[in-house]
Amino acid sequence: MSLGSPLDEYKVACEFMRSYATLRFLRFTVLLGASGGLIGTLLSDKVQHDPTNILLLKVGGLGLTLAFGVMDYSASASWHRLRSRAYALAGALQFQPFPESSPWDPLSTTGASRYLHAFLAVLWLFVLFRG
């Protein structure tokens, strides 16, 4: 098996980065849609009369948010590893490097996503323990 060129590796890394970014926004859309469905169900007249269903829906909303948060964190970590490799390859190929930002910077995509997942989890916790 022969080794690929740095340019080929750079192209593949960039394609994977693009895929992770697209997947993040698709998952976020599903999370918001599912959360909206849960909220709509919580507000329906049939559910309002059954405390067990209300509790299950609230726990489900929190669990859904946490599961999507873990998936987003994992995808973000992979994206950052790919960006680091693409950054090294860009230097070797004399390309302009990717900008570096902290994963916790609220103005970066990763940071905004992390804070938004945390915000949704806190809201579900508030609704869960509010009564």
C-alpha positions in Angstrom: 0.0 0.0 0.0 1.5 3.3 -1.0 1.2 6.5 1.1 -1.0 9.3 -0.2 0.3 12.7 -0.8 -0.2 15.5 1.8 -2.5 17.2 -0.7 -4.8 14.2 -0.8 -4.8 13.9 2.9 -5.6 17.6 3.2 -8.6 17.3 0.8 -9.9 14.3 2.7 -9.5 16.1 6.1 -11.4 19.1 4.7 -14.2 16.9 3.4 -14.6 15.2 6.7 -14.6 18.6 8.5 -17.4 19.7 6.1 -19.3 16.5 6.8 -19.0 16.9 10.6 -20.2 20.6 10.4 -23.2 19.6 8.3 -24.0 16.7 10.6 -23.9 19.0 13.6 -26.5 21.3 12.1 -28.7 18.5 11.0 -28.7 17.0 14.5 -29.3 20.4 16.0 -32.4 20.7 13.8 -33.7 17.3 14.9 -33.1 18.3 18.6 -35.0 21.5 18.3 -37.9 19.8 16.4 -38.1 17.0 19.0 -37.9 19.5 21.9 -40.7 21.6 20.3 -42.8 18.4 19.9 -42.2 17.6 23.6 -43.2 21.1 24.7 -46.3 21.0 22.5 -47.3 17.7 24.0 -46.6 18.9 27.5 -49.0 21.8 26.9 -51.8 19.6 25.5 -55.0 19.1 27.5 -54.7 15.3 27.6 -51.3 15.3 29.2 -52.0 18.1 31.7 -54.3 15.7 33.6 -51.7 12.9 34.1 -48.7 13.8 36.3 -46.9 10.6 35.3 -47.0 11.5 31.6 -45.8 15.0 32.4 -42.8 13.7 34.4 -41.9 11.2 31.6 -42.0 13.9 29.0 -39.8 16.2 31.1 -37.3 13.5 31.8 -37.4 12.5 28.1 -36.7 16.1 27.1 -33.7 16.3 29.4 -32.4 12.9 28.3 -32.8 13.9 24.6 -30.9 17.1 25.2 -28.1 15.4 27.0 -27.8 12.7 24.4 -27.6 15.2 21.6 -25.1 17.2 23.7 -22.9 14.2 24.0 -23.1 13.5 20.2 -22.3 17.2 19.5 -19.3 17.1 21.9 -18.0 14.0 20.2 -18.4 15.4 16.7 -16.8 18.7 17.8 -13.8 16.8 19.3 -13.3 14.9 16.0 -13.7 18.2 14.0 -11.0 19.9 16.1 -8.7 16.9 15.6 -9.2 17.1 11.9 -8.7 20.8 11.9 -5.4 20.4 13.7 -4.2 17.9 11.2 -5.4 20.1 8.3 -3.6 23.0 9.9 -0.3 21.0 9.9 -0.8 19.9 6.3 -1.6 23.5 5.3 1.8 24.5 6.7 3.5 21.7 4.8 1.7 22.6 1.6 2.2 26.3 2.1 -1.6 26.9 2.2 -3.2 29.5 4.4 -3.9 27.8 7.7 -7.3 27.5 9.3 -8.1 30.0 12.0 -7.7 28.6 15.6 -10.3 29.2 18.2 -11.1 27.8 21.6 -13.8 25.1 21.7 -15.4 27.1 24.5 -15.4 30.5 22.8 -19.1 31.5 22.6 -18.5 33.2 19.3 -17.2 30.0 17.6 -19.6 27.4 16.2 -18.4 24.7 18.7 -18.7 27.1 21.7 -22.1 28.4 20.7 -23.3 24.8 20.2 -22.0 23.7 23.6 -23.5 26.7 25.4 -26.8 26.2 23.7 -27.0 22.5 24.7 -26.1 23.5 28.3 -28.8 26.2 28.2 -31.4 23.6 27.0 -30.4 21.1 29.6 -30.7 23.8 32.4 -34.2 24.7 31.0 -35.3 21.1 31.1 -33.9 20.7 34.7 -35.8 23.9 35.7 -39.0 22.6 34.2 -38.5 19.1 35.7 -38.0 20.4 39.3 -40.4 23.3 39.0 -43.2 20.9 39.6 
